[in-house]
């Protein structure tokens, strides 16, 4: 979503967006959730052979999608997803989605090294729910603290040596991704923390 927004705004080249996707998975598939979306955006429907991320960029441009936003829904809090029931359900299941105007995009790991992007037509852009960056940063830091406390309390790795180092290495690997040039530092920190969580 950050890269596609940078591309749509003219701050990144399409090749940069496609290269940056390799940080998330080696192979990316793009499908439409339904026939109408597939026809409108000229991308294949789910269940058939998928398109490439370049087709998704072209679809965003055709739809005049504009910049996007990240939505991280959890049970009981689906703000920002709008009224499209199937999109909301898939986004909630994935725990994340991107909204570009009246398009919703949900990522899903379908195999080792394969990320599928399912595009939903939303009818109308969902109302945006903006969380101030300071609040988001605070909440994400608190979530990391709570998660670490619960893992310690549960003793899930009490008999396994090197668990702290393993977690540290996994977090370092997950956050070792490229971001568009010129991103505001605080916004970048919040995104990196979200990836950690």
C-alpha positions in Angstrom: 0.0 0.0 0.0 2.8 2.4 0.8 4.6 1.6 -2.4 1.5 1.7 -4.6 0.5 5.1 -3.0 4.0 6.4 -3.7 3.7 5.2 -7.3 0.2 6.6 -7.8 1.5 10.0 -6.4 4.5 10.0 -8.7 7.1 9.5 -6.0 8.2 6.0 -7.1 8.6 4.2 -10.4 6.6 1.1 -11.2 9.8 -0.9 -11.3 10.7 0.2 -7.7 7.3 -1.0 -6.5 7.7 -4.4 -8.2 11.2 -4.7 -6.8 10.1 -3.8 -3.3 7.5 -6.6 -3.4 10.3 -9.1 -3.4 11.0 -8.2 0.3 7.5 -9.7 1.2 7.5 -12.8 -1.0 9.3 -14.3 -4.0 6.1 -14.7 -6.0 3.0 -12.5 -6.1 -0.4 -13.4 -7.6 -3.2 -11.0 -8.3 -6.9 -12.0 -8.6 -10.3 -10.3 -8.5 -12.8 -11.4 -5.9 -15.7 -11.4 -8.3 -16.6 -11.3 -12.0 -17.6 -7.6 -12.0 -14.3 -6.5 -10.4 -12.4 -8.8 -12.8 -14.2 -7.3 -15.8 -13.9 -3.7 -14.7 -10.2 -3.9 -13.8 -9.2 -6.5 -16.4 -7.6 -8.9 -13.9 -8.5 -12.6 -13.7 -11.1 -13.9 -11.2 -10.0 -16.0 -8.2 -9.8 -19.6 -9.1 -8.2 -19.2 -12.5 -4.6 -18.4 -13.5 -3.6 -15.2 -11.6 -2.1 -12.0 -12.9 1.1 -10.4 -11.9 1.6 -7.3 -9.7 2.1 -5.2 -12.8 -1.5 -5.9 -13.7 -2.6 -4.7 -10.2 -0.7 -1.4 -10.8 -2.4 -1.0 -14.1 -5.8 -1.8 -12.5 -5.2 0.9 -9.8 -4.4 3.4 -12.5 -7.5 2.5 -14.5 -9.6 2.8 -11.5 -8.1 6.2 -10.7 -7.6 4.8 -7.2 -5.5 7.6 -5.7 -3.4 7.1 -2.6 -4.2 4.3 -0.3 -4.3 3.5 3.3 -3.6 0.5 5.5 -6.3 -1.0 7.6 -5.5 -3.5 10.4 -8.9 -4.9 11.5 -9.3 -7.1 14.5 -12.5 -8.7 15.9 -14.7 -6.0 17.2 -12.9 -3.2 15.3 -13.4 -3.2 11.6 -13.3 0.6 11.1 -12.2 1.7 7.7 -13.4 -1.4 5.8 -16.8 -0.1 4.8 -19.9 -2.0 4.0 -18.6 -4.7 1.6 -19.2 -7.8 3.6 -16.9 -10.2 1.8 -14.1 -7.8 1.8 -14.5 -7.1 5.5 -14.5 -10.8 6.3 -11.4 -11.5 4.2 -9.6 -8.5 5.6 -10.5 -9.5 9.2 -9.3 -13.0 8.5 -6.0 -11.7 7.1 -5.6 -9.0 9.8 -4.8 -6.4 7.1 -5.9 -4.8 4.0 -5.2 -1.9 1.7 -8.0 0.5 0.6 -7.4 2.5 -2.6 -10.5 4.6 -3.2 -13.3 2.2 -4.0 -11.0 -0.8 -4.2 -10.0 -3.1 -1.3 -7.0 -5.4 -1.5 -6.3 -8.3 0.8 -3.0 -10.1 0.9 -2.9 -13.8 1.8 0.0 -16.2 2.0 -1.1 -19.2 -0.1 2.2 -21.1 -0.1 5.8 -20.7 1.1 7.1 -17.7 -0.7 3.7 -17.0 -2.5 1.5 -14.0 -1.6 -1.9 -13.6 -3.3 -3.5 -10.2 -3.6 -7.3 -10.3 -3.9 -8.9 -7.2 -5.2 -12.5 -6.3 -4.2 -14.7 -3.7 -5.7 -16.2 -1.8 -2.8 -18.8 0.3 -4.6 -17.8 3.5 -2.8 -14.7 4.4 -0.8 -15.1 3.4 2.9 -15.0 6.2 5.4 -11.4 6.7 6.6 -10.6 6.3 10.2 -7.4 8.1 10.9 -5.4 7.3 14.0 -2.9 10.0 14.9 0.7 8.7 14.4 1.6 9.3 18.0 -1.4 7.2 19.2 -0.6 4.4 16.7 3.0 4.3 17.7 2.0 4.1 21.4 -0.5 1.4 20.8 1.9 -0.7 18.7 4.6 -0.4 21.4 2.1 -1.5 24.0 1.0 -4.4 21.9 4.6 -5.7 21.6 5.0 -5.4 25.4 1.7 -7.3 26.1 2.6 -10.0 23.6 6.1 -10.4 25.1 4.6 -10.6 28.6 2.0 -13.2 27.6 4.6 -15.4 26.0 6.8 -15.2 29.1 3.8 -15.8 31.4 2.7 -18.9 29.3 6.3 -20.2 29.3 5.8 -21.5 25.8 9.6 -21.6 25.2 10.8 -22.2 28.7 12.6 -25.5 27.7 14.0 -24.1 24.5 17.3 -22.3 24.5 18.0 -19.4 22.3 14.4 -18.3 21.9 15.1 -14.6 22.6 17.7 -14.6 19.9 15.5 -16.4 17.5 12.7 -13.9 18.0 15.1 -11.0 17.7 16.4 -12.4 14.4 12.8 -13.0 13.1 11.8 -9.4 13.9 15.0 -8.1 12.3 14.3 -10.2 9.1 10.7 -9.1 9.0 11.5 -5.4 9.3 14.4 -5.5 6.7 12.2 -4.2 3.9 12.5 -1.2 1.6 10.3 1.8 1.9 9.9 4.7 -0.6 12.4 7.5 -0.5 11.3 10.6 1.4 8.9 9.0 3.8 8.3 11.0 7.0 10.5 9.4 9.7 7.7 9.0 12.3 5.3 7.4 9.7 8.2 5.0 8.8 8.7 4.1 12.4 5.0 3.3 12.8 5.0 1.1 9.7 8.1 -0.7 10.9 6.6 -1.3 14.3 3.4 -2.6 12.7 5.5 -5.1 10.7 7.2 -6.2 13.9 3.8 -6.8 15.6 
